[in-house]
Amino acid sequence: MKTLLETSTMGSLPNSEIVREILGQAVAWGLSYEPDGEDGPKILPWRKSERWKLNLIDDRWLLSIGNVPQIRFCSQEALAFIARRR
């Protein structure tokens, strides 16, 4: 896993300003960030016991719990979700 600063210098952050804002806020709140991979960028909890993750797919954030897809969030909903998890 990389920090937001490490990934931004590598140029792997998505281009959307709102996506960069969400990823930056997630890192600021102590959540983990994985850069683009097979499933796109991911936001992960800092506690290993929590089993959720948010994947950016196109313009929506897919919440998966225990690797089971649950709901697709718009950017504002994803930001509200991670705000409650910090």
One Martini backbone bead per residue (centre of mass of N, CA, C, O) as a GRO file, in nm:
protein
   86
    1MET     BB    1   0.099   0.034   0.017
    2LYS     BB    2   0.020   0.375  -0.037
    3THR     BB    3   0.055   0.690  -0.045
    4LEU     BB    4  -0.060   0.969  -0.183
    5LEU     BB    5   0.217   1.092  -0.249
    6GLU     BB    6   0.343   0.850  -0.396
    7THR     BB    7   0.121   0.828  -0.621
    8SER     BB    8   0.132   1.120  -0.734
    9THR     BB    9   0.433   1.089  -0.840
   10MET     BB   10   0.338   0.844  -1.037
   11GLY     BB   11   0.050   0.910  -1.178
   12SER     BB   12  -0.208   0.712  -1.050
   13LEU     BB   13  -0.421   0.913  -1.031
   14PRO     BB   14  -0.704   1.018  -1.082
   15ASN     BB   15  -0.832   1.301  -1.259
   16SER     BB   16  -1.045   1.363  -1.071
   17GLU     BB   17  -1.105   1.590  -0.829
   18ILE     BB   18  -1.302   1.432  -0.644
   19VAL     BB   19  -1.127   1.180  -0.620
   20ARG     BB   20  -0.881   1.318  -0.494
   21GLU     BB   21  -1.035   1.423  -0.249
   22ILE     BB   22  -1.123   1.150  -0.132
   23LEU     BB   23  -0.843   1.021  -0.109
   24GLY     BB   24  -0.720   1.243   0.069
   25GLN     BB   25  -0.924   1.217   0.303
   26ALA     BB   26  -0.877   0.922   0.370
   27VAL     BB   27  -0.578   0.955   0.445
   28ALA     BB   28  -0.621   1.177   0.663
   29TRP     BB   29  -0.809   0.958   0.831
   30GLY     BB   30  -0.629   0.670   0.801
   31LEU     BB   31  -0.666   0.543   0.543
   32SER     BB   32  -0.628   0.333   0.280
   33TYR     BB   33  -0.435   0.313  -0.035
   34GLU     BB   34  -0.487   0.183  -0.362
   35PRO     BB   35  -0.393   0.174  -0.654
   36ASP     BB   36  -0.419   0.096  -0.948
   37GLY     BB   37  -0.579  -0.191  -1.074
   38GLU     BB   38  -0.792  -0.414  -1.166
   39ASP     BB   39  -1.026  -0.243  -0.979
   40GLY     BB   40  -0.891  -0.002  -0.904
   41PRO     BB   41  -0.916   0.207  -0.673
   42LYS     BB   42  -0.865   0.189  -0.308
   43ILE     BB   43  -1.044   0.181   0.002
   44LEU     BB   44  -0.922   0.118   0.334
   45PRO     BB   45  -0.904   0.012   0.632
   46TRP     BB   46  -0.702   0.028   0.921
   47ARG     BB   47  -0.857  -0.212   1.021
   48LYS     BB   48  -0.831  -0.553   0.976
   49SER     BB   49  -1.124  -0.635   1.094
   50GLU     BB   50  -1.221  -0.483   0.864
   51ARG     BB   51  -1.410  -0.583   0.546
   52TRP     BB   52  -1.398  -0.327   0.381
   53LYS     BB   53  -1.446  -0.165   0.049
   54LEU     BB   54  -1.347   0.079  -0.200
   55ASN     BB   55  -1.430   0.099  -0.546
   56LEU     BB   56  -1.339   0.240  -0.843
   57ILE     BB   57  -1.609   0.255  -1.090
   58ASP     BB   58  -1.574   0.480  -1.284
   59ASP     BB   59  -1.808   0.702  -1.105
   60ARG     BB   60  -1.815   0.475  -0.878
   61TRP     BB   61  -1.858   0.335  -0.549
   62LEU     BB   62  -1.777   0.014  -0.434
   63LEU     BB   63  -1.920  -0.170  -0.181
   64SER     BB   64  -1.741  -0.409   0.014
   65ILE     BB   65  -1.817  -0.706   0.211
   66GLY     BB   66  -1.635  -0.968   0.214
   67ASN     BB   67  -1.635  -0.961  -0.113
   68VAL     BB   68  -1.933  -0.830  -0.119
   69PRO     BB   69  -2.136  -0.667  -0.298
   70GLN     BB   70  -2.361  -0.385  -0.214
   71ILE     BB   71  -2.289  -0.074  -0.318
   72ARG     BB   72  -2.335   0.229  -0.499
   73PHE     BB   73  -2.154   0.530  -0.493
   74CYS     BB   74  -2.129   0.837  -0.480
   75SER     BB   75  -1.905   1.064  -0.383
   76GLN     BB   76  -2.064   1.179  -0.138
   77GLU     BB   77  -2.130   0.900  -0.012
   78ALA     BB   78  -1.839   0.803   0.022
   79LEU     BB   79  -1.753   1.033   0.212
   80ALA     BB   80  -1.960   0.968   0.433
   81PHE     BB   81  -1.866   0.683   0.491
   82ILE     BB   82  -1.566   0.749   0.572
   83ALA     BB   83  -1.637   0.948   0.801
   84ARG     BB   84  -1.764   0.708   0.983
   85ARG     BB   85  -1.474   0.529   0.980
   86ARG     BB   86  -1.254   0.712   1.149
   0.00000   0.00000   0.00000
